[in-house]
Structure formats: structure tokens, C-alpha cells
Amino acid sequence: MKIAHIYNNNVVLAVNAAGEQSVVIGRGLAFNKKKGQELDTDKIEQTFVPEQTADDYSQALLAEIPSEVLALATELEDYARGQLGFSMSHSLVLPMSDHLNYALQRAREGVEMDFPLAFEVEHLYPREVAFGRYALKRVKEQLGVELPDGEATAFAMHLVNTMFSEADLAKAYKMTELFAQIFTVIAFAYGNPIDQSHVSVARFVTHLRYLFVRVESVQALTGRPAVPAVQKAVKDSYPKADSCALKVKTLLEMHLGVELSADEQTYLTIHIARLAEELWQDSSTNKA
């Protein structure tokens, strides 16, 4: 493995015999080294492939962020992929390293941030929040800095964001805020509070997440289109859920700027009906 570019003494862009590039991290890895020279493989601690190795912003981050922060972010991404089974549309390493670097600076300066939608994130994405808490634990163990509990929300949102084809954290926050409003609509329609920790809520959130991603990526609902007779049967069977689904559909259309199909409303009706029955153990709550 040869050096293609030196970011600093501890971080280099390397190329293997097949011509594949990767960012390699290790203390003193590039000390007294030059471009084109072989790397000392014994010094390699972490390796990752960024989304755009030639991107100027990415290169600036790689030169600026301490190698121990990059190494920990790489470890955390490996943990999310391997141990937790998350599939990702893009690498977490650079955005998470950038966030962690500033979080460490804030901690040293005694500055604590408020994270928007922390309550909603806690209940909508329990697995991601668990990852965030694990990240805080590893930061303390590896870097000796105890970050505020609120930072778990930020780490969780980085993981939520990987479902989108492009790294845009604003989309993840937009989705979370919209989900919170949807649950408010459902709770009001049924006149019952929603237990955010219930497994049915997690299942419904999964459906909403895929719907949101489909809309954001301009993809239609897959599978055979629902025929009008099926749509009518669902509507007649679950009038209250259908009325609620129409409100949710309108809310989604307003926020996302698209028109959802009748198929999407039918699926929303089915999921809302199931949510109501499992949350409140009363199928009559679906009657008009």
C-alpha cells in the first residue's frame, strides 16, 4: 500500500495494488514519509473509504481532525454496520468525526448545546439513540472526555441520516419533526395518548421512514397497484383509520410538496388501523 496524499503525520490517502484508494489512520504513519512511498502496515490503526476522496471539503476535514477522533468515528461506523446491522447509503466517518471534534471543543470550553427534537428522537429511534449512548461511552473510554447526554441525540441523527442517498442531516431532522406531528394527529383523531415505547409505534415509524425516503427519492410505491375495490374495502373496514390516514396524507403532502397516491393512503390506513388496535386493544376504535 503506497501513499497517494499526506493529510498530516497520522492520516494519509493510500492506494493499494489494485488502484483502490482509502484513508488510512495511524500514529506517526506519515512521519518522514513522502508521496509514493510504501506505508508501514504495522502502524495502521484504522482504514475507511470516504464518499469522495477528491472532495476539497473532505480533504480539509481530514487534515484538520485529530487522528484519534477519526479512528473512533471509524470504529463507531464499523460497530453500527457489524454489531447493530445498520445498512448505510453513505459513510458516517467524516460527518461524525466533524461533529465529534466540535463536541469535544465545546466540552472543553464548558459549552452545552440544546438539541432540537430530543424527546421525539428518543422515542422514534430507540436503536439509533442506543448507538448514540454507546458512542458517548466510547468517547469517554477512548478520549477521556465525558460529553453531555444530549450528544447521544446528535449521534443518533447521524445514523438516521444514512438512510438517505445524500448526506443531509437537515432531511433527518425534517423527517423527525414530521413524524412527531403525525403522531399528534393520530392521538387527537383517536382521543388516546400514544405510548411511544410500544413495539407497534416502532413498526409504524419504520413504515413512515420508508415512505419518506421513497418520496424524497421520487420513487413510487413498489408492488402491484391497489385496485379501487381493494381501496374501498379497506376504507369501509376501517373508516376511522381511513379518515385519520387522509389527514396524515394531507400533512405529508403539505410538508413534502408532493401528491401521494391512493395506494399510499390505503397503506397508511392499514398501518394506522393496526397501530390503533395494538395500542389500545380495541378494534372498535377503528369504527367511525
C-alpha positions as CSV (number, residue, x, y, z in Angstrom):
1,M,0.0,0.0,0.0
2,K,1.5,3.3,-1.1
3,I,1.0,6.9,-0.1
4,A,-1.1,8.9,-2.5
5,H,-1.5,12.0,-0.4
6,I,-0.4,13.1,3.1
7,Y,-3.0,15.0,5.2
8,N,-0.9,15.0,8.3
9,N,1.6,12.8,10.1
10,N,-1.2,10.5,11.2
11,V,-3.6,10.4,8.3
12,V,-2.9,9.6,4.6
13,L,-4.7,8.7,1.5
14,A,-3.3,5.4,0.3
15,V,-3.6,3.3,-2.8
16,N,-3.3,-0.5,-3.0
17,A,-2.0,-2.7,-5.8
18,A,-5.5,-2.7,-7.4
19,G,-5.5,1.1,-7.6
20,E,-8.2,1.4,-4.9
21,Q,-7.9,4.4,-2.6
22,S,-8.7,4.6,1.1
23,V,-7.9,6.8,4.0
24,V,-5.5,5.2,6.5
25,I,-5.1,6.3,10.1
26,G,-2.2,5.6,12.5
27,R,0.0,7.5,14.8
28,G,3.2,8.6,13.1
29,L,2.1,6.8,9.9
30,A,3.5,9.5,7.6
31,F,6.4,10.7,9.7
32,N,9.4,11.2,7.4
33,K,7.4,9.7,4.5
34,K,6.8,11.1,1.1
35,K,4.1,10.6,-1.6
36,G,4.7,7.3,-3.5
37,Q,6.4,5.5,-0.6
38,E,5.2,2.3,1.0
39,L,3.3,2.5,4.2
40,D,4.4,0.7,7.4
41,T,1.4,-1.6,7.8
42,D,2.3,-2.2,11.5
43,K,1.3,1.4,12.2
44,I,-2.1,1.2,10.6
45,E,-4.9,1.6,13.2
46,Q,-8.0,2.2,11.0
47,T,-8.9,2.3,7.4
48,F,-12.0,3.7,5.7
49,V,-13.2,4.7,2.2
50,P,-14.8,8.2,2.2
51,E,-17.5,9.0,-0.3
52,Q,-15.4,11.4,-2.3
53,T,-11.7,11.1,-1.8
54,A,-11.0,14.1,-4.1
55,D,-13.5,16.5,-2.5
56,D,-11.8,19.6,-1.2
57,Y,-14.0,19.9,1.9
58,S,-13.3,16.2,2.8
59,Q,-9.6,16.7,2.4
60,A,-9.7,19.8,4.6
61,L,-11.5,17.9,7.3
62,L,-9.1,15.0,7.1
63,A,-6.1,17.4,7.5
64,E,-7.8,19.2,10.5
65,I,-9.4,16.5,12.6
66,P,-7.2,14.7,15.1
67,S,-6.4,11.1,14.1
68,E,-7.8,9.7,17.3
69,V,-11.2,11.3,16.5
70,L,-11.1,9.8,13.0
71,A,-10.2,6.4,14.4
72,L,-13.0,6.5,16.9
73,A,-15.5,7.6,14.3
74,T,-14.3,4.7,12.0
75,E,-14.7,2.3,14.9
76,L,-18.3,3.5,15.6
77,E,-19.3,3.1,12.0
78,D,-17.9,-0.4,12.0
79,Y,-19.9,-1.1,15.2
80,A,-23.1,0.2,13.6
81,R,-22.7,-1.8,10.5
82,G,-21.3,-5.0,12.0
83,Q,-22.8,-5.3,15.5
84,L,-26.1,-3.5,15.0
85,G,-26.7,-4.5,11.4
86,F,-27.4,-1.0,10.0
87,S,-27.1,-0.7,6.3
88,M,-25.9,2.8,5.1
89,S,-26.2,4.7,1.9
90,H,-23.0,6.7,2.7
91,S,-20.2,6.7,5.2
92,L,-20.6,8.2,8.6
93,V,-16.9,8.7,9.3
94,L,-16.3,12.2,8.1
95,P,-19.6,13.9,9.3
96,M,-19.4,12.1,12.6
97,S,-15.7,13.0,13.0
98,D,-16.5,16.6,12.3
99,H,-19.4,16.6,14.8
100,L,-17.3,14.8,17.4
101,N,-14.4,17.2,17.0
102,Y,-16.6,20.2,17.7
103,A,-18.4,18.4,20.5
104,L,-15.0,17.8,22.2
105,Q,-14.2,21.5,21.8
106,R,-17.5,22.5,23.3
107,A,-17.0,20.2,26.3
108,R,-13.5,21.6,27.0
109,E,-15.0,25.1,26.9
110,G,-17.9,24.2,29.1
111,V,-20.5,24.9,26.4
112,E,-23.6,22.7,26.3
113,M,-26.0,22.7,23.3
114,D,-29.7,22.1,23.2
115,F,-30.6,19.5,20.5
116,P,-34.0,20.0,18.7
117,L,-36.5,17.2,18.9
118,A,-34.5,15.3,21.6
119,F,-37.7,13.9,23.1
120,E,-39.0,12.8,19.7
121,V,-35.7,11.3,18.6
122,E,-35.6,9.3,21.9
123,H,-38.9,7.7,21.2
124,L,-38.9,7.4,17.4
125,Y,-35.4,6.0,17.0
126,P,-34.6,3.9,20.1
127,R,-31.9,1.7,18.3
128,E,-30.2,4.8,17.0
129,V,-30.3,6.5,20.4
130,A,-28.8,3.4,21.9
131,F,-26.0,3.7,19.4
132,G,-25.6,7.4,20.5
133,R,-25.2,6.4,24.1
134,Y,-22.7,3.7,23.1
135,A,-20.8,6.4,21.2
136,L,-20.7,8.6,24.3
137,K,-19.4,5.6,26.3
138,R,-16.6,5.0,23.8
139,V,-15.7,8.7,23.7
140,K,-15.2,8.6,27.5
141,E,-13.2,5.4,27.3
142,Q,-11.0,6.3,24.3
143,L,-10.6,10.1,24.6
144,G,-11.2,10.7,28.3
145,V,-13.9,13.3,27.8
146,E,-17.5,12.9,29.2
147,L,-19.8,14.5,26.7
148,P,-23.3,15.7,27.8
149,D,-26.2,13.2,27.4
150,G,-27.8,15.3,24.7
151,E,-24.9,14.5,22.3
152,A,-26.4,11.0,22.1
153,T,-29.3,12.6,20.1
154,A,-26.8,14.1,17.6
155,F,-25.0,10.7,17.1
156,A,-28.4,9.0,16.7
157,M,-29.4,11.5,14.0
158,H,-26.2,10.8,12.0
159,L,-27.3,7.2,11.9
160,V,-30.9,8.1,10.9
161,N,-29.4,10.2,8.1
162,T,-27.7,7.3,6.5
163,M,-31.0,6.1,5.0
164,F,-30.9,9.0,2.5
165,S,-28.9,8.8,-0.7
166,E,-27.1,12.0,0.2
167,A,-25.6,13.1,3.5
168,D,-28.0,15.9,4.5
169,L,-28.7,16.0,8.2
170,A,-31.5,18.6,7.7
171,K,-33.6,15.9,6.0
172,A,-33.3,13.6,9.0
173,Y,-34.5,16.4,11.4
174,K,-37.3,17.4,8.9
175,M,-38.4,13.8,8.9
176,T,-38.4,13.5,12.7
177,E,-40.4,16.7,13.2
178,L,-42.9,15.5,10.7
179,F,-43.3,12.1,12.4
180,A,-44.0,13.9,15.7
181,Q,-46.8,15.9,14.1
182,I,-48.2,12.7,12.5
183,F,-48.4,11.0,16.0
184,T,-50.1,14.1,17.3
185,V,-52.7,13.9,14.5
186,I,-53.3,10.2,15.3
187,A,-53.6,10.7,19.0
188,F,-56.1,13.5,18.5
189,A,-58.2,11.5,16.0
190,Y,-58.5,8.6,18.4
191,G,-58.7,10.6,21.6
192,N,-56.0,8.4,23.2
193,P,-52.4,9.1,24.2
194,I,-49.7,7.1,22.3
195,D,-47.2,5.0,24.2
196,Q,-44.1,5.9,22.2
197,S,-42.2,2.9,23.6
198,H,-44.7,0.4,22.2
199,V,-43.4,-2.0,19.6
200,S,-46.3,-1.1,17.3
201,V,-45.1,2.5,17.3
202,A,-41.6,1.4,16.2
203,R,-43.2,-0.7,13.4
204,F,-45.3,2.3,12.2
205,V,-42.2,4.5,12.3
206,T,-40.4,2.1,10.0
207,H,-43.3,2.3,7.5
208,L,-43.2,6.1,7.7
209,R,-39.4,6.2,7.2
210,Y,-39.6,4.1,4.0
211,L,-42.4,6.3,2.8
212,F,-40.4,9.4,3.5
213,V,-37.4,8.1,1.7
214,R,-39.5,7.0,-1.3
215,V,-40.9,10.5,-1.6
216,E,-37.5,12.2,-1.2
217,S,-36.0,9.9,-3.9
218,V,-39.1,10.3,-6.1
219,Q,-39.9,6.6,-6.1
220,A,-43.4,5.2,-6.4
221,L,-44.8,2.6,-4.1
222,T,-43.5,-0.8,-5.3
223,G,-45.6,-3.8,-5.9
224,R,-49.0,-4.2,-7.7
225,P,-51.2,-1.1,-7.6
226,A,-54.2,-1.4,-5.3
227,V,-57.3,-1.8,-7.3
228,P,-60.3,0.6,-6.4
229,A,-62.2,-2.4,-5.0
230,V,-59.4,-3.1,-2.5
231,Q,-59.1,0.6,-1.6
232,K,-62.9,0.7,-1.0
233,A,-62.8,-2.4,1.1
234,V,-60.1,-1.0,3.3
235,K,-61.9,2.3,3.7
236,D,-65.2,0.5,4.6
237,S,-63.5,-1.8,7.1
238,Y,-61.6,1.0,8.8
239,P,-63.5,4.3,8.4
240,K,-61.8,6.0,11.4
241,A,-58.3,4.9,10.3
242,D,-59.1,6.0,6.7
243,S,-60.2,9.4,7.9
244,C,-57.1,9.7,10.0
245,A,-54.9,8.5,7.1
246,L,-56.4,11.2,4.9
247,K,-55.3,13.8,7.5
248,V,-51.8,12.3,7.7
249,K,-51.6,12.2,3.9
250,T,-52.5,15.9,3.7
251,L,-49.9,16.7,6.3
252,L,-47.3,14.8,4.4
253,E,-48.2,16.4,1.1
254,M,-48.0,19.9,2.6
255,H,-44.6,19.3,4.1
256,L,-43.0,17.3,1.3
257,G,-44.6,19.2,-1.6
258,V,-45.8,16.1,-3.4
259,E,-49.1,14.4,-4.0
260,L,-49.3,10.9,-2.5
261,S,-51.1,8.2,-4.4
262,A,-54.3,6.4,-3.4
263,D,-52.1,3.3,-2.8
264,E,-50.1,5.2,-0.2
265,Q,-53.3,6.3,1.6
266,T,-54.6,2.7,1.6
267,Y,-51.3,1.5,3.1
268,L,-51.4,4.3,5.7
269,T,-55.0,3.3,6.6
270,I,-54.0,-0.3,7.2
271,H,-51.0,0.7,9.3
272,I,-53.0,3.2,11.3
273,A,-55.7,0.7,11.9
274,R,-53.2,-1.9,13.1
275,L,-51.5,0.7,15.3
276,A,-54.8,1.6,16.9
277,E,-55.8,-2.0,17.6
278,E,-52.4,-2.9,19.1
279,L,-52.0,0.2,21.1
280,W,-55.5,0.3,22.7
281,Q,-56.5,-3.3,22.3
282,D,-59.9,-2.3,20.9
283,S,-60.8,-2.9,17.3
284,S,-63.9,-0.8,17.8
285,T,-61.7,2.3,17.9
286,N,-61.5,2.0,14.1
287,K,-65.2,2.4,13.7
288,A,-66.5,5.8,12.6
